[in-house]
């Protein structure tokens, strides 16, 4: 490699720099740009070290591609490189965002921007969420844009809440949520409080590409936030307003004050502790017992196997079998899970019935409940949604006895989530809609519905993301935690547990058996090959005709726009949600019925892979790439007809109870074993036949 002198625009910073050419002109240009622009000594040193060591592929991966907006904004590992999260890429992103906001808001200089952050950090990159938030603010302040920068870490939902409350043009949250500790992210919200979606995300990226070189030294001045009169701290005001608005979700404060249930809370080394404590007090509860080893922020997440409570039994209570988890017959546990050792042992000592876990940025919630004599039941996201959806409508109905009032009430879910809310809607008369995966789609749909006088009382995504009410158009683990507590307290007065009420819901609206998991693939070309093979499975442009020997009756591919249910085989290209077919499964038979669920026609989304198959036996299965991690996720669900309890009732029975009926009618193991077995077979076939994990060197999820 040839010696090359730096000739960038950073003055003395590059005056004496010499580095060896890589022999690749494109890579040399990228290296030179990085060394010219980056003023962070740690990330500069990382690039210089890679150049000196001749690690060209590593350099190419870092410097020859850029991040793009996924389901949760920009998200990547921290470290040097244009496709990593670091000082330079955050400054570039903020410059691009500023340029786009100037185009869209003539009053940007009065509305300003909200900036928040979590507690992540990486010493070897000189990178922390707080520093990145200050640099984001510095970019805006350098162009005389007011910035509402929180003075301390906050839950992610506080940023969109502040955007709406303060009338800001936009908001930025520096967080990687539940990703591995090496990651961080840049999440952008629009003036509606919803995450940016198309076309805004594409336009912001285009503006970033046009604003790559840092404008001035001010963009690197993280102390500018302490000197500028345009910077305000919204923490006290927003926290007070949020807690006041939270009272709109409290329906039984007197009952809460006398509640004898005890709750344990883990904040997973993130931001949630103080805010969940406050929320419990607002509802009249004694604060939950915190897991002391996990209540304080720790960017290394020292005491948890993974900072992602979405992993369910593998992080919360591992070794629970699928069927035991579904039915609540969890055995006594003896694993060395950190969650078990800390949260569950604390719950045992405190005689607590419920364990709540918020993820590091407190926008997701996991829940475990003590099962008398049978250990602990960890609820899936779909199961919690069934409970929360029931609870929100149950209380709404108490104050809105006129059936006509349901005409303006909605519940929303992402298309890969359980259809249980749709079953509620069919019987109770309110509206239900699906969106593409990612809460940004739910948030934007909430905004659209509000403009026509409609109200969303509950929304969720199966990855334990819940929104109770419409305080903020974003999933919210803080509000969900205290709502679950109130629901549990209420059910206790009816001598019911959460799990018993879940069975009552299934009795009334149909048993919903679902499976969600993933495989990891760190090679993007392999992912492309897998999905290309699926699209040409039976010949050119021919999708699979069967899965596990069961005929595929419908295929929807939102990546390409193919939809076999449409006369022209094309998906709708605007964000419309139109009802089509879905089918109930009756063992031994298959046919459309008066209880048929709906498959939604979704807009084309070419930024990620997603294909949904409806099988002849009624299973709906979806394969999709994650918008935040190198994963291929798969989702399968069986939906039984309302009222099914015994094997005989599976074929013939129906129950007419409504959401207000909470009589104890627990299901037995035999009630759902047939559905479970069929779903397991289809799920295994989906994985083995379509993804071919061994051939493609995919890493299976470890449980």
VEXVO-234908 format. One line per field, with one value per residue (C-alpha): x, y, z; residue number from 1; residue in three letters. Coordinates in pm, whole numbers, plus 32768, in hexadecimal, padded with zeros to 4 digits. Layout:
N
u: (X|...) $
v: (Y|...) $
w: (Z|...) $
num: (NUM|...) $
residuo: (ALA|...) $
This chain:
703
u: (8000|807C|80AA|7FA1|7F95|7E4D|7DCF|7C80|7BD4|7C1C|7D55|7E5C|7D9C|7E1A|7F4B|804A|7F7A|8006|7F5E|7F98|7EB9|7DDB|7E06|7C8F|7C41|7ADB|7B49|7C65|7B6B|7A8D|7BB4|7C24|7AC6|7AAF|7BFE|7BB3|7A61|7A71|7AE0|7AA9|7C04|7B89|7AD2|7BE8|7CDE|7C04|7C14|7D86|7DC5|7CFD|7DBC|7F0B|7EAA|7E34|7CD9|7C34|7AF1|7AB0|7AF0|7A08|78F1|7913|7954|78B9|774A|765E|7545|73DB|7297|7201|70D0|7173|7241|73B9|7451|75AB|76DB|779C|78F8|79AE|790D|77FC|771A|774F|76C5|77CA|7803|7831|7706|7623|769A|765E|7504|74AB|7520|7449|7320|734B|7356|7216|7162|71B6|7102|6FCF|6FA7|6FB3|6F94|70AF|7162|703D|6FCD|7121|7189|7174|72A6|72B6|739E|73C5|74F3|75BE|772F|7872|79B8|7A99|79DC|79BB|784A|771D|75AE|75CB|76F2|7641|750A|75DB|767A|7520|74B8|75F9|75B0|7455|74CF|75E3|74CC|7400|72F8|7270|72B7|71F4|7309|72B7|73B7|73AF|7357|71E7|710B|70EE|6F77|6FCE|7063|6F2B|6E55|6F26|6F16|6D9B|6D85|6E7E|6E10|6F6E|6FB7|706E|7112|724C|7282|73DE|739E|73C7|72AC|72E1|73FA|7548|7625|7708|75EE|7556|7459|73C0|7244|718A|7027|6F51|6E7C|6D59|6E23|6E36|6F7E|6FD6|6F67|6F67|6F96|703A|713C|71B5|71C4|728A|7384|73A3|73E7|74EB|75A3|75A9|762F|774A|785F|782E|77C5|78A6|7961|781C|778B|7896|7865|779B|77BD|76F3|75B6|762A|766C|7556|741E|7361|7386|7277|7250|70EE|7122|705B|6F3A|6F1C|6F38|6E2A|6D42|6D7B|6D28|6BF2|6B7C|6BC3|6A99|69B6|6A15|69C9|686B|686F|694A|688F|68B7|6A28|6A61|69E5|6A91|6B45|6C02|6D76|6E38|6FA8|703F|7181|71F5|72FB|7412|735D|7293|714B|7173|7118|7000|6F53|6F6A|6EC0|6DB4|6D54|6D2C|6C50|6B6A|6B56|6C35|6D59|6E8C|6F02|702B|7159|725D|7382|748B|73CF|7329|744B|74C9|75EA|7656|76F6|75AD|7683|7580|74A7|74ED|744D|73BD|728F|7164|70BD|718C|7082|70CA|723A|7280|7161|7117|71C9|717E|7003|6F72|6E93|6D61|6D9E|6DC8|6C89|6BB8|6C56|6CD6|6E3C|6F13|6FEB|7124|728B|734F|745A|73AE|7415|72AE|7243|735B|731B|71B3|7103|71C5|7180|7010|7016|70B3|6FBE|6E94|6E4E|6D59|6DC2|6F19|6F2D|705C|7089|7196|72BE|7207|70BC|6FE5|6FA2|6F19|6F3C|6E66|6E7E|6D74|6D95|6CC4|6C59|6D1D|6DA2|6EBC|6E9F|6DDF|6E90|6D98|6DE7|6DA8|6C71|6BEA|6C26|6B79|6A46|6A39|6A7E|698E|687D|68C8|68C7|677B|66E0|6720|66C8|657B|6531|652F|6496|635F|62CE|6331|633A|646D|653E|6527|664D|6720|684B|694F|6A88|6B8F|6CAE|6C64|6D55|6CA5|6B85|6A2C|698A|6929|6878|67B1|6753|66EB|660E|653E|6549|6518|6643|673E|6882|699A|6AEE|6C2C|6D80|6E76|6F0C|6E62|6EA9|6D8A|6CA2|6D05|6CC1|6B72|6B0E|6B57|6A89|6961|6968|693E|67E8|676F|67C4|6876|6967|693F|6A44|6B55|6C6F|6D80|6DCD|6F31|6EA5|6E5C|6D13|6C5B|6B37|6A63|6AEE|6BD0|6CEE|6CF7|6E0B|6E28|6E52|6ED3|6E9D|6D28|6CFC|6DA3|6CB8|6B86|6BE1|6BFE|6AA3|6A10|6AAD|6A2B|68CB|68D1|6948|6803|674F|682F|68D7|6A42|6ABA|6AE7|6989|68F7|69C1|6917|67C4|6817|6873|6734|6667|6720|67D3|6918|6A3F|6B79|6CAA|6E1D|6F22|7096|71BE|7305|7437|74E8|7612|7639|7545|757F|750D|73CB|7393|73CC|72D9|71BD|720D|71F3|70A1|7020|7090|704D|6F7E|700F|7043|6F68|6EB1|6E92|6E82|6D43|6D55|6DFA|6E27|6D3F|6C27|6BB1|6BFA|6AB8|6B2F|6C7C|6CBB|6E13|6E22|6F89|6F32|6DC6|6D3E|6BF1|6B47|69FA|69E0|694F|6A8A|6B6E|6BF1|6BF0|6B61|6C71|6BE3|6BB4|6A54|69D5|68CF|6826|685A|6850|68D9|6853|67FE|6891|67AB|685F|6807|6778|67C8|66DC|668D|65A1|64D8|65F4|66FC|6815|6897|69E1|6A3C|6AB8|6BF4|6CC3|6DFA|6F35|7072|7161|7143|70D8|6F7F|6EAE|6D6E|6CD8|6B76|6B59|6A2F|6A18|69F3|6B56|6BDF|6D5C|6E3E|6FB1|7055|71A5|71D5|71ED|72E8|73B7|744E|7329|7223|70EE|6FD4|6E73|6D60|6C04|6AD3|6986|6871|6703|6660|65E2|66C4|671F|6717|6772|6602|65D2|66FB|661F|64C9|64C7|6498|647C|63CF|6475|64EC|6621|6582|6552|6675|65E6|66F7|66EB|6854|68BC|695D|6A96|69D0|6904|6A20|6B10|6A8A|6ABD|6C18|6C88|6C13|6CB4|6DFC|6E09|6DCA|6EC7|6FD4|6F8B|6F92|70EB|717E|70E4|70EB|7216|72F6|73BB|74CE|7513|7514|75DA|74C9|74EB|73B7|732D|73B2|72AF) $
v: (8000|815D|8271|837F|84D4|8552|8687|86B6|87EA|87C2|8899|8828|86EA|864D|871F|861A|84E3|83DA|828C|8172|8158|8026|7FFD|802D|8192|8185|810B|8207|831D|829F|8283|83E3|846F|83CA|844B|85A5|85C1|84FB|85BB|84A2|8424|82C5|827F|8326|823C|8110|8164|81B1|8063|7FA3|8050|8004|7E97|7E7A|7E02|7E6D|7DA6|7E31|7F8E|7F55|7EDA|800F|811E|80B8|80A8|8179|8138|814A|817A|8032|7FF0|80B4|81BE|81A6|8090|7FF2|7F96|80B6|80F3|818D|8181|821B|80F1|8105|81E6|82E6|845B|8498|83D1|846F|85CA|856E|84E7|861F|8701|863E|8649|87C1|87F5|872F|87DB|892B|88BE|884A|894B|8ABF|8AEF|8A01|8B1B|8B3D|89D0|8937|87CC|86DF|8609|84EC|83CC|8285|820A|8149|8180|80EB|815F|80E6|81C5|82EF|82CC|82ED|8336|8476|84F3|849D|8556|868A|867D|865E|8792|8849|881C|88B5|89CC|8A24|8A7D|8B3C|8A2E|8A17|88C8|8828|8746|866E|869E|8531|83E2|83A2|8289|828F|82EA|8432|84BC|8495|8501|863E|867B|8686|873C|884D|8869|8818|87D4|8690|85BC|84E7|83CE|833C|81CF|806D|7FF8|7E86|7E45|7DB4|7E99|7EE1|7F94|80ED|81A3|82E6|82E2|8401|8478|8562|867F|858A|84CD|839B|8310|8386|82A1|82C0|83B4|8471|8363|8352|84CB|84EB|83E9|84AD|85EA|8534|84D0|863F|86B1|85BE|86B1|874B|88B4|894E|8918|896B|881D|8770|884E|8782|889D|8981|8901|899A|8AF2|8B22|8BE5|8B17|89DA|8986|885C|87CA|86B4|873D|87BB|8687|8593|864D|865F|84F3|847A|8556|84CC|836C|8392|836D|81FB|81CC|8143|80B8|8193|8142|7FD0|8004|80AC|7F78|7E7D|7D65|7CE8|7D2B|7D73|7D54|7E2C|7E08|7F27|7E4E|7F44|8052|818E|8104|80F2|8253|8278|812F|8185|82D4|8235|8142|8260|831C|81EC|81D5|80A2|806E|8077|7F28|7E82|7ECA|7DC5|7E7B|7DE5|7E5B|7FA3|808D|80D8|8001|8010|7EB8|7E18|7D58|7C77|7C12|7B13|7BFA|7D5B|7CE8|7C75|7C16|7AD7|7A68|791F|7920|7A63|7A65|78FF|7806|7698|76BD|75DF|767E|75BD|75FF|776F|777C|76CE|775C|760B|7682|7592|75FB|7694|7640|76F4|77F6|7909|7A5E|7AD3|79AA|79D4|7B47|7BA0|7A5C|7A0F|7B73|7B3C|79FA|7AAE|7BCF|7AEA|7BAF|7B24|7BEB|7C37|7D57|7D98|7ECC|7EC8|7FBB|80E3|8088|8071|7EF9|7E23|7CB6|7C17|7ADA|7A61|7969|7832|7795|7655|7660|775F|7890|78DE|79C7|7A6E|7A99|7BE5|7B59|7AD9|7C25|7CD4|7BF9|7C5C|7DCE|7DE5|7D43|7E2B|7F6C|7F1E|7E99|7FE6|80B6|8000|8048|81BD|81A1|80C5|813B|8038|814D|81DD|80BC|814E|8235|813F|8085|7F87|7F52|7E43|7DF7|7CEC|7BEF|7C09|7B33|7B68|7B5E|7CCF|7C8C|7B7C|7C7A|7D79|7C88|7C35|7D85|7E67|7F50|7F79|7EB9|7EF9|7E66|7F18|7EB4|7E3E|7F56|8047|8168|80EA|80D3|8230|82C9|8214|8297|83F7|83C4|8338|8454|8552|84BA|84B3|8347|82C4|81A2|810C|7FF9|7F95|7E99|7DDA|7C75|7CD0|7D42|7EA4|7F30|807A|80A2|81CF|82E2|83AC|8385|82E4|81F3|80B2|80FC|800B|80FB|8127|7FB8|7F48|8007|7FAB|7E3B|7E74|7F0D|7DF5|7CEF|7DA5|7DAF|7C41|7BE3|7C71|7B7F|7A62|7A47|7A50|7AEA|7990|7922|7A56|7A0D|78BA|7964|7A49|7921|7870|7998|7A08|78D0|7832|78D5|7802|78B3|787E|798C|7955|79A5|7935|7A14|7A53|7B3E|7B25|7C06|7B51|7A0C|7AB4|7B2D|79CD|7936|7A1E|7A07|788C|78A9|798A|788D|7754|7698|773D|78A2|7991|786D|7869|7725|765E|75AA|75BA|7476|73CD|74CA|7592|7707|77BB|7924|79DC|7B49|7BDB|7D47|7D67|7D2B|7D94|7C39|7BD6|7A9B|7B0A|7C33|7C12|7CAA|7BFA|7D4C|7DDE|7F33|803B|8136|8114|8086|7F70|7E9E|7D62|7C19|7AAA|79EA|78A2|77F9|76A3|7587|743B|7348|7450|7598|7696|7808|7853|796E|7997|79CB|7AB8|7BB2|7BD1|7D3A|7DBF|7E78|7F7C|7F11|7F32|7EEB|7F47|7DF0|7C8C|7C0F|7AF1|7A68|7914|78A4|772A|764E|75E5|774F|7797|78EA|78F5|7A20|7A39|7B8F|7C31|7CFC|7E74|7E93|7D52|7C4C|7B5F|7AAC|7A9B|79A4|79B5|78AE|78AF|77CE|786F|7791|77F6|78A4|77C8|769D|75DE|7467|739E|7384|74F9|753A|74C0|7536|761F|7791|7876|79C7|7A6E|7BD4|7C8B|7CE2|7B76|7AF5|79AE|78AD|77AF|7737|765A|7506|748F|73B3|74DD|756D|744A|7409|7572|7579|743C|74B6|7609|756C|7495|75BD|7697|758A|755A|76D2|76E2|75A9|75BB|7731|77B1|7679|76DF|75D9|7614|778D|7787|783B|7856|77D2|7888|77F1|77B9) $
w: (8000|7FAA|80AB|8088|812C|81B6|8100|81A5|8226|8398|839B|8491|84D9|8397|834D|83B2|8376|8290|824C|8159|8028|8021|7EAA|7E7B|7E05|7E84|7FDA|7FE3|7FA5|80BF|81AE|8155|818A|82DB|8350|82C5|8371|84B5|85EC|86E3|8741|8796|8650|8585|862D|85D5|8462|846D|851A|8415|82FB|839D|83CB|8262|82CE|8189|81A1|82F9|8273|814A|822A|8305|8203|80B7|811C|81EA|82E0|8275|8335|83AC|8485|85A0|84EF|84C0|8590|8583|8656|86EF|8663|853C|83E5|8312|835A|84D3|85E2|8648|866B|84F7|8479|857F|8516|83A9|83FC|84BF|83A4|82AF|839A|83C5|824C|821C|833C|82A1|8165|8223|833A|82F9|8471|84D2|8587|8676|8693|86D0|86FE|882A|887C|8977|89C5|8A83|8B49|8A47|8A12|898F|8A27|890E|8817|8900|88BB|89A0|8965|8A30|8960|8819|8891|88DE|8784|86E8|87A9|874A|85D6|8600|86E3|85EC|84F7|85FB|8628|878D|8833|894F|89D2|8AFF|8C13|8C72|8BD6|8B8E|8B0A|898F|899A|8A48|8906|8829|8951|896F|87F7|8807|8951|88F1|8785|870A|859D|85E5|86EE|8705|87FF|881F|8876|87FB|88DE|892A|8830|88A3|8973|8849|878E|8793|86BD|863E|8647|859F|85E6|8516|8599|85C6|86CA|85E9|8568|840C|82F3|817B|80D7|81F7|8246|80DD|80C0|8204|8182|803D|8102|81D7|8099|8035|818A|81D3|822F|8389|8362|8468|85AD|8664|85FA|86CB|87FB|88F2|89F0|890C|89B2|8AFA|8A62|8967|89C6|88C1|898E|8A8E|8B77|8B61|8C61|8D87|8CB3|8BD9|8CF9|8DBA|8C8B|8C31|8D90|8D95|8C46|8CC5|8DAF|8C7F|8C81|8DF4|8E24|8F88|9065|91A6|9163|9117|9267|931E|9237|92EF|91BD|91B5|9079|9021|8F0E|8E4A|8D6F|8CC4|8D1A|8C56|8C8D|8D13|8E8F|8EFD|8E00|8E53|8FC6|8F83|8EA7|8FBC|90B2|8FB9|8FA9|9125|9144|9228|9145|90BC|9160|9081|902E|90D0|8FED|8EB5|8F15|8EC5|8D65|8CF0|8B81|8BA6|8C1C|8D11|8DB5|8C8C|8B7E|8A80|8AA4|89DB|8AB0|8965|897B|8A72|8B19|8AB7|8B76|8C6A|8CC9|8BE6|8BB9|8BBF|8AAE|89A9|8A15|8B87|8B3C|8A6E|8B77|8CAF|8D2B|8D52|8E19|8F3D|8EAA|8EF8|8DE9|8E2F|8D6E|8DED|8DE1|8EB0|8FAB|8FD6|8F80|8FD2|910C|917E|912E|91FA|9322|930A|92C9|9189|908C|8F59|8EC5|8DCE|8CF0|8C17|8B0C|8B21|8A85|8B30|89FA|8A1B|8B34|8B96|8CA5|8D75|8E6B|8F86|8F40|908A|90AF|8F4B|8F41|8E5E|8D23|8C2F|8B44|89D5|892D|8888|89D4|8A84|8962|8990|8B00|8AC9|89A3|8A76|8B99|8ACF|8A25|8B67|8C13|8AE2|8ACB|8C3A|8BEF|8A90|8AAD|8960|8855|8750|87FC|877B|861C|8664|872E|869B|86FF|862C|8608|8520|841F|84B8|8609|868A|85F6|8750|8740|85F9|86A6|87B4|86B0|85F2|8724|87D7|86A9|86B4|8598|856C|8476|842B|83C5|8345|8454|8523|860F|8525|844C|8578|85EB|8498|847A|85D3|8556|8419|84D9|85D5|84BD|846F|85D6|8617|874A|8777|88D3|88AD|87B9|87C2|8713|8777|87DF|8933|88BA|8944|893D|8A2D|89D3|88F9|89DD|88E6|8789|87EF|88B6|8A26|8B2D|8C51|8C1D|8BBD|8D02|8DE4|8D13|8D39|8EB1|8EC4|8DF0|8ED5|9008|8F7A|8F16|9073|90FF|9016|908E|8F3C|8ECE|8D88|8CF4|8D5A|8CB5|8B7D|8B69|8B93|8A70|8996|8A01|898C|8854|87DD|8846|8795|878B|8703|86DA|86A2|867E|859F|8507|84F3|83A9|839F|8224|8161|8013|80B6|8125|7FC1|7F3A|8033|7FD6|7E62|7E7C|7F2A|7E14|7D0F|7DDA|7CDB|7BA7|7B34|7BFD|7C9E|7E18|7EE5|7EAF|7FFD|8154|8213|811D|8158|802E|8021|7FC1|7FCC|7FB1|7FFE|7FB7|8024|7FAA|7E3D|7E48|7DF8|7E91|7E11|7EA6|7DBA|7C5A|7BC4|7CC3|7D32|7E90|7ED9|7EB0|7FA4|8119|80FD|81DB|812A|81B0|80FA|815F|8281|8303|844B|8480|84E6|851D|8409|8323|827A|81E9|81F8|8317|83A8|84A0|8396|83EF|82F5|8240|8209|80BF|8120|8068|7FA9|807C|7FB6|80CE|8175|8128|8192|8107|81A4|8157|81AC|81B7|8175|82E1|834F|83C1|8360|834C|8309|82C0|82DC|8312|844D|8426|8542|8552|8464|8494|83C6|849F|8475|84FD|84F4|858C|85A4|85FD|8689|867A|87A6|88BE|8880|89BB|898F|885C|880A|8831|8750|8636|86A4|87D1|87F3|891E|8919|8A40|8A12|8A87|8BD3|8C3B|8D09|8D8D|8DC9|8CAD|8C9C|8B7D|8BA5|8AF5|8A06|898F|88C2|888D|872F|86CC|8769|86BA|8567|859A|8608|84CF|83EB|84A2|8488|8316|82D7|8371|82D3|8176|8135|81FC|81F6|832E|8311|81A1|81CE|8313|83D1|854A|85F8|8722|8864|8971) $
num: (1|2|3|4|5|6|7|8|9|10|11|12|13|14|15|16|17|18|19|20|21|22|23|24|25|26|27|28|29|30|31|32|33|34|35|36|37|38|39|40|41|42|43|44|45|46|47|48|49|50|51|52|53|54|55|56|57|58|59|60|61|62|63|64|65|66|67|68|69|70|71|72|73|74|75|76|77|78|79|80|81|82|83|84|85|86|87|88|89|90|91|92|93|94|95|96|97|98|99|100|101|102|103|104|105|106|107|108|109|110|111|112|113|114|115|116|117|118|119|120|121|122|123|124|125|126|127|128|129|130|131|132|133|134|135|136|137|138|139|140|141|142|143|144|145|146|147|148|149|150|151|152|153|154|155|156|157|158|159|160|161|162|163|164|165|166|167|168|169|170|171|172|173|174|175|176|177|178|179|180|181|182|183|184|185|186|187|188|189|190|191|192|193|194|195|196|197|198|199|200|201|202|203|204|205|206|207|208|209|210|211|212|213|214|215|216|217|218|219|220|221|222|223|224|225|226|227|228|229|230|231|232|233|234|235|236|237|238|239|240|241|242|243|244|245|246|247|248|249|250|251|252|253|254|255|256|257|258|259|260|261|262|263|264|265|266|267|268|269|270|271|272|273|274|275|276|277|278|279|280|281|282|283|284|285|286|287|288|289|290|291|292|293|294|295|296|297|298|299|300|301|302|303|304|305|306|307|308|309|310|311|312|313|314|315|316|317|318|319|320|321|322|323|324|325|326|327|328|329|330|331|332|333|334|335|336|337|338|339|340|341|342|343|344|345|346|347|348|349|350|351|352|353|354|355|356|357|358|359|360|361|362|363|364|365|366|367|368|369|370|371|372|373|374|375|376|377|378|379|380|381|382|383|384|385|386|387|388|389|390|391|392|393|394|395|396|397|398|399|400|401|402|403|404|405|406|407|408|409|410|411|412|413|414|415|416|417|418|419|420|421|422|423|424|425|426|427|428|429|430|431|432|433|434|435|436|437|438|439|440|441|442|443|444|445|446|447|448|449|450|451|452|453|454|455|456|457|458|459|460|461|462|463|464|465|466|467|468|469|470|471|472|473|474|475|476|477|478|479|480|481|482|483|484|485|486|487|488|489|490|491|492|493|494|495|496|497|498|499|500|501|502|503|504|505|506|507|508|509|510|511|512|513|514|515|516|517|518|519|520|521|522|523|524|525|526|527|528|529|530|531|532|533|534|535|536|537|538|539|540|541|542|543|544|545|546|547|548|549|550|551|552|553|554|555|556|557|558|559|560|561|562|563|564|565|566|567|568|569|570|571|572|573|574|575|576|577|578|579|580|581|582|583|584|585|586|587|588|589|590|591|592|593|594|595|596|597|598|599|600|601|602|603|604|605|606|607|608|609|610|611|612|613|614|615|616|617|618|619|620|621|622|623|624|625|626|627|628|629|630|631|632|633|634|635|636|637|638|639|640|641|642|643|644|645|646|647|648|649|650|651|652|653|654|655|656|657|658|659|660|661|662|663|664|665|666|667|668|669|670|671|672|673|674|675|676|677|678|679|680|681|682|683|684|685|686|687|688|689|690|691|692|693|694|695|696|697|698|699|700|701|702|703) $
residuo: (UNK|UNK|UNK|UNK|UNK|UNK|UNK|UNK|UNK|UNK|UNK|UNK|UNK|UNK|UNK|UNK|UNK|UNK|UNK|UNK|UNK|UNK|UNK|UNK|UNK|UNK|UNK|UNK|UNK|UNK|UNK|UNK|UNK|UNK|UNK|UNK|UNK|UNK|UNK|UNK|UNK|UNK|UNK|UNK|UNK|UNK|UNK|UNK|UNK|UNK|UNK|UNK|UNK|UNK|UNK|UNK|UNK|UNK|UNK|UNK|UNK|UNK|UNK|UNK|UNK|UNK|UNK|UNK|UNK|UNK|UNK|UNK|UNK|UNK|UNK|UNK|UNK|UNK|UNK|UNK|UNK|UNK|UNK|UNK|UNK|UNK|UNK|UNK|UNK|UNK|UNK|UNK|UNK|UNK|UNK|UNK|UNK|UNK|UNK|UNK|UNK|UNK|UNK|UNK|UNK|UNK|UNK|UNK|UNK|UNK|UNK|UNK|UNK|UNK|UNK|UNK|UNK|UNK|UNK|UNK|UNK|UNK|UNK|UNK|UNK|UNK|UNK|UNK|UNK|UNK|UNK|UNK|UNK|UNK|UNK|UNK|UNK|UNK|UNK|UNK|UNK|UNK|UNK|UNK|UNK|UNK|UNK|UNK|UNK|UNK|UNK|UNK|UNK|UNK|UNK|UNK|UNK|UNK|UNK|UNK|UNK|UNK|UNK|UNK|UNK|UNK|UNK|UNK|UNK|UNK|UNK|UNK|UNK|UNK|UNK|UNK|UNK|UNK|UNK|UNK|UNK|UNK|UNK|UNK|UNK|UNK|UNK|UNK|UNK|UNK|UNK|UNK|UNK|UNK|UNK|UNK|UNK|UNK|UNK|UNK|UNK|UNK|UNK|UNK|UNK|UNK|UNK|UNK|UNK|UNK|UNK|UNK|UNK|UNK|UNK|UNK|UNK|UNK|UNK|UNK|UNK|UNK|UNK|UNK|UNK|UNK|UNK|UNK|UNK|UNK|UNK|UNK|UNK|UNK|UNK|UNK|UNK|UNK|UNK|UNK|UNK|UNK|UNK|UNK|UNK|UNK|UNK|UNK|UNK|UNK|UNK|UNK|UNK|UNK|UNK|UNK|UNK|UNK|UNK|UNK|UNK|UNK|UNK|UNK|UNK|UNK|UNK|UNK|UNK|UNK|UNK|UNK|UNK|UNK|UNK|UNK|UNK|UNK|UNK|UNK|UNK|UNK|UNK|UNK|UNK|UNK|UNK|UNK|UNK|UNK|UNK|UNK|UNK|UNK|UNK|UNK|UNK|UNK|UNK|UNK|UNK|UNK|UNK|UNK|UNK|UNK|UNK|UNK|UNK|UNK|UNK|UNK|UNK|UNK|UNK|UNK|UNK|UNK|UNK|UNK|UNK|UNK|UNK|UNK|UNK|UNK|UNK|UNK|UNK|UNK|UNK|UNK|UNK|UNK|UNK|UNK|UNK|UNK|UNK|UNK|UNK|UNK|UNK|UNK|UNK|UNK|UNK|UNK|UNK|UNK|UNK|UNK|UNK|UNK|UNK|UNK|UNK|UNK|UNK|UNK|UNK|UNK|UNK|UNK|UNK|UNK|UNK|UNK|UNK|UNK|UNK|UNK|UNK|UNK|UNK|UNK|UNK|UNK|UNK|UNK|UNK|UNK|UNK|UNK|UNK|UNK|UNK|UNK|UNK|UNK|UNK|UNK|UNK|UNK|UNK|UNK|UNK|UNK|UNK|UNK|UNK|UNK|UNK|UNK|UNK|UNK|UNK|UNK|UNK|UNK|UNK|UNK|UNK|UNK|UNK|UNK|UNK|UNK|UNK|UNK|UNK|UNK|UNK|UNK|UNK|UNK|UNK|UNK|UNK|UNK|UNK|UNK|UNK|UNK|UNK|UNK|UNK|UNK|UNK|UNK|UNK|UNK|UNK|UNK|UNK|UNK|UNK|UNK|UNK|UNK|UNK|UNK|UNK|UNK|UNK|UNK|UNK|UNK|UNK|UNK|UNK|UNK|UNK|UNK|UNK|UNK|UNK|UNK|UNK|UNK|UNK|UNK|UNK|UNK|UNK|UNK|UNK|UNK|UNK|UNK|UNK|UNK|UNK|UNK|UNK|UNK|UNK|UNK|UNK|UNK|UNK|UNK|UNK|UNK|UNK|UNK|UNK|UNK|UNK|UNK|UNK|UNK|UNK|UNK|UNK|UNK|UNK|UNK|UNK|UNK|UNK|UNK|UNK|UNK|UNK|UNK|UNK|UNK|UNK|UNK|UNK|UNK|UNK|UNK|UNK|UNK|UNK|UNK|UNK|UNK|UNK|UNK|UNK|UNK|UNK|UNK|UNK|UNK|UNK|UNK|UNK|UNK|UNK|UNK|UNK|UNK|UNK|UNK|UNK|UNK|UNK|UNK|UNK|UNK|UNK|UNK|UNK|UNK|UNK|UNK|UNK|UNK|UNK|UNK|UNK|UNK|UNK|UNK|UNK|UNK|UNK|UNK|UNK|UNK|UNK|UNK|UNK|UNK|UNK|UNK|UNK|UNK|UNK|UNK|UNK|UNK|UNK|UNK|UNK|UNK|UNK|UNK|UNK|UNK|UNK|UNK|UNK|UNK|UNK|UNK|UNK|UNK|UNK|UNK|UNK|UNK|UNK|UNK|UNK|UNK|UNK|UNK|UNK|UNK|UNK|UNK|UNK|UNK|UNK|UNK|UNK|UNK|UNK|UNK|UNK|UNK|UNK|UNK|UNK|UNK|UNK|UNK|UNK|UNK|UNK|UNK|UNK|UNK|UNK|UNK|UNK|UNK|UNK|UNK|UNK|UNK|UNK|UNK|UNK|UNK|UNK|UNK|UNK|UNK|UNK|UNK|UNK|UNK|UNK|UNK|UNK|UNK|UNK|UNK|UNK|UNK|UNK|UNK|UNK|UNK|UNK|UNK|UNK|UNK|UNK|UNK|UNK|UNK|UNK|UNK|UNK|UNK|UNK|UNK|UNK|UNK|UNK|UNK|UNK|UNK|UNK|UNK|UNK|UNK|UNK|UNK|UNK|UNK|UNK|UNK|UNK|UNK|UNK) $
